[in-house]
């Protein structure tokens, strides 16, 4: 009865607020939650995901490797804890990096403790972009130039090949993300190695080190993904699935705006195994709920039975391996399958 009464009172209070007041409260809450999520990613060391929360204007100017390099060298060694939000105000604000003026910026004041017992207060500035509050770091051009000088050097192609044991086509950045993924899912979520492999696409080499295979014949794999007999038995089926994967007809089933949106979501520029094919810098919004029925209709075509059965097996396999606690790391459509 107390719960029902409490809910009733909240409804009455909300109904008494002007529409603009309710909207402001909702924006403040959304900005606060976005800032807490940024802090959660910082604390857990999930820096690739954290980079995805930057405003696109920041991503265009701040290289990913520089952003991650600063965090790894300067911030994470201090062992930060989750922030406490002190206040949220909406202000007009000039971004120091470009001098661009933004209106309606969420200025989120916070306090953050560190392992040495100290705590620091600061203000995060977030700008709403396509319905999502995105972060603009408070850095000027001189500061960014300094960080680029420190962390912006890229390994030469020869050095990158050496980092992957000389495996052609392998990317040490992908392998690093696999190691971070495995550590996070093992430590924070208690996942076993098989579940991690199923959900991320990563595999362990003979020494137990995680990496992202370049394909079924990657020499770092302890054993082939398919035995010779399995390859023989599934050859015709795999060929049929590849034929069914011709998505040209799928594009004709979509609204005119959707193919470009899906292409932005499905970009391989990032190739992070945590989210499969999804670039985390691209906001998802309600695209999965609009895209899923079209994909379902595509798969229901009787001529695509092989692909439909494979998709069902793929989703069932992931659903069996994935606790809902890991759902935020999955591709949204796969996540939806886990929840249902």
N, C-alpha and C positions, 0 to 999 in steps of 0.2 A: 504493500500500500504506500509506503514511504517513497519507493521508486516511482510509482505512478504519479504521486503528488508532486515530486520534484520535477519530473518531466513536464507536468501540466503547468507548473509555475514558470519553467523556462520558456515554454511556448507563449505564455501570456506576456512575459517580459520581452521576448523577441517581437511579438505582435505590436507592442507599444512603441517600438523604435521606428523612426522614419526610415524609409527605404534607403536613403543615402547613408544613414547611420549604420544600418545593418550591413550594407555593402562595405563600408569602411572597416567595420569589425571583422568581416570575412576576409578582407584583404590583409588586415593586420595579422590575423591568425595564420593565413596562408604564408605570408612572408616570414613569420616567426617559425613555422614548421619547416620552411625551406632552409632557414639559417641553421636550425638544429640538425637537419639532415646533412648539411655541409659539414658541421662539426662532427657528426657521427662518422662520416667518411674520412675526415682528417684523423680522428682518433684511431680508427681501425686500419689506417694506412692504405686505404683503397683509393689511390691517387688517380688512377685512370678514370674511375667513376667521378671523383671530385672534379677533375678537369671538365667533365661533361656538364657540370652545373655552372660553369662560367657563361656569362652572356656572350652571344656570338661575336659581338664587337671585341671582347677580350680574347676570344679564341683566335680571331684573325691576326692579333698583334703579339700574343704571348705564346711562343712555341711550347708544345706539350712537354718536350724533354727539359726545357728550362723550368717550367712550372713544377714538374716532378722532381727535378734535381734540387731545387731550393728546399722543397719540403723534406726530402730525404736527408739533406745536409744540415739544415738549420732548424727545422720545426720538430720533426719526429723524434730526434734524439732527446728532446726535452720531456718526452712522454706526457703529452697533453691529455687532459680529461675533458669530458663533454661540457659544453658551455652552459651557463644559465642566462637566459634572456632577461634583460632588465627593463627594456621598454622598446616600443615600436612607434616611430613617427614617420610621417610622410612629408618630404621636403623637396625643394628644388636643389639640385646638386650638380656641380661641375666635376667631371671625371678628370683627375690630374693627368692621366696618361695622354689624353687627346685634347683636353680643353672643351669637349662637347658638353653641352648643358642638357640635363635631363630633368623633367618634371615628374612629380608623383613618385619619387624614389623612396623606397622603404629603408629608413635608417634604423637598423636593429642594433641597439646597444646590448652588450653582453659582458659577462665575466667568465674567464677561463682559468681553471687551476692547472698546475703542472706538478710533476712528481717531486720536485724539490720543495714543495710546500708553498710556493709563491702563486699568486693569481694576478692576471692582467685583465684590464678592461679595454674594450675597443668597440668600434662601430662597423658593422658590415653594411654595405650599400647594395641593394638589390633592385633591379629594374624588371618590370613585367614585360615578358616577350612571348607572344603567342599564347597568352593565358597562363604562363609559368613564370615564377619569380626566379630570375637569373642573377648571378653575382658578378659585380664589377670590382675587382681588387683595387685597393687604394695604393697604387704605385705610379710614379711619374716616369718620364722617359729616361732620365738619368739612372734611376733605380733599375729599370728594365734593361738598359744597356749593360749595366754592371752584371746583372744575373745572366744575360746572354753570353757575356764574356766568360763567366765562370762555368756555366752549365750547357752552353749551346753547341759545343763541339760534337760532331757526329763521328762514330767510328768509320774508318775507310771500309770499302766493300771487302777487302782482304781480311781486315780485323773482324768484321761481322761474320764472315764465313768461318773464321777460326773459332769464334764464340759458340758456334753450333756444331763443332766437331767436323767441319768441312762438308756438311750435308748441303747439297745444292738445293736452293729454293727455301731453305729454312731461315727463319727470322729470329734473332736473339730477343727482340722485344716481345714477340709472341711467347717465346719460351719463358721469359721473365714473368709475364702475366700469368702463365700457367702455374708457375711456382707460387705466386702471390695468391692465386685462386685456391690452390690446394691447401695452402697454409691457413687461409681464412676459413674455408669450409670445414677443415679438420678441427681447427682450434675453437672457432666460434659456434659451429653448427654440429660438430661431432660426426661428420660424414665419413663413411668408409671410402677406400680407394676406388672401388667399383662404381659407387654412386658419383664420385667426382668425375671419373672417366666418361660415364654416360652423359652427365649434364654439361660438361665443359668441352668435350672432344679432346682433352689433354690425355697424355699417356705417360707412364713411367718407363725410363730406360733400365738397363740391368743394374744400375747403381741405386735406383729408386728416385732419381731426379725427374721432375715433371717437365714435359716439353709438348709442343704442338706438332704432331706429325705432318709432314708434307704430303702424305698419302699412304696407302696400305703397304707400300714397299719401302717406307722410310727405314734406313739401316739401323736407326737407334731403337726400333721396336725389338723387344726381347724375342718375339716370335711373330710370324705373319698374322694379320687380322683374319685372313681366310686360309685354311689349309688348301693344298692343291686339289683335294677331292671336293671341298666346299666350293672352290672356284669353278670346277667343272660342273657341279650340280646346279649352281646358281647363274651360270653364264647367260642362259636364255632369259631368265627372269630379270637380271640386271640390265640386259640390253633393252627389254621392254620398258622397264622403269625409266631409262634414259630417254626413250622415245616419248613416253608419256610426259616427261618433264619439259616438253616444248611449250613454253608459256605464252607464245604469241596469241593464242586464242583467249587465254586468260585476260590479256590486256584489253581485248575487245569487249569483255564483259564488265569492265570497270567504267565508272564515270570519268569524264575527260580529265579531271584534276587528279585522279588517284594514281595513275602510273608514276608521275613525277614524285608524288609524296612517298610512294613505296620505294622508289629508287633512292630517295634521300635516306629513308630508313634503312635500306638494305645495302648502303654503300660499303665497299670492302676496304675503304681507306684505313680503317682502324683494325679490322680483323681480330678483335679481341675475343679470345675463346670464352670469357665469362658470359658474354651475351650472344654467343654464336655469331650471327652475321650482323647484329645491330650495332651501329655507331652510337655510343652513348651521348654524343654531343647533339644528336638529333632528337628533339622532344617527340614523344609518341602521341600524346593527346588521345583522342577517341578513334584514331585510325584502325587499331585492331578490331574494334567492334563493328566498324563499317567494312573492313576488308574480309573478316572471317566468313560471313555468309556467302560472299562471292567465291572465295576459295572452296568453301564447302560444296557449292553448286558445281564448280569446276571438277572437284574430285568425284562427285556423284555420277558423272558421265559413265555409262556402262563400258565405254571403250577404254576407260582408265582404271580398270579393276586392279591391275598390278600396282599402280601408283597409290590408289586408295588403300589397299591392304598394307602397303609399305608405310604410308603415313600413319595408319592406325597403330601399327606395330611400334613405330618411332615414338608416338605420343604416349602409348601405354608404357613403354620402356622408361621414358623419362618420368612419367607420373609415378611409377613404382619406385624410382630412385630418389625423387625430390620431395623432401618435407616442405610444407608451406612456408617455413621460416626462410627457405632459400629462394622463394619465389621472386624476390626483388632482383635477383641476379639473372633471371631467365629471360629469353625472348618473350615479349608480352603474349603472343599467341600460344606458345608452349605453356606459359604461366597460367593462362586461362584454362588450358586443358588440364593442368594439375588441379586447379580449384574445382573443376566440374567433374 
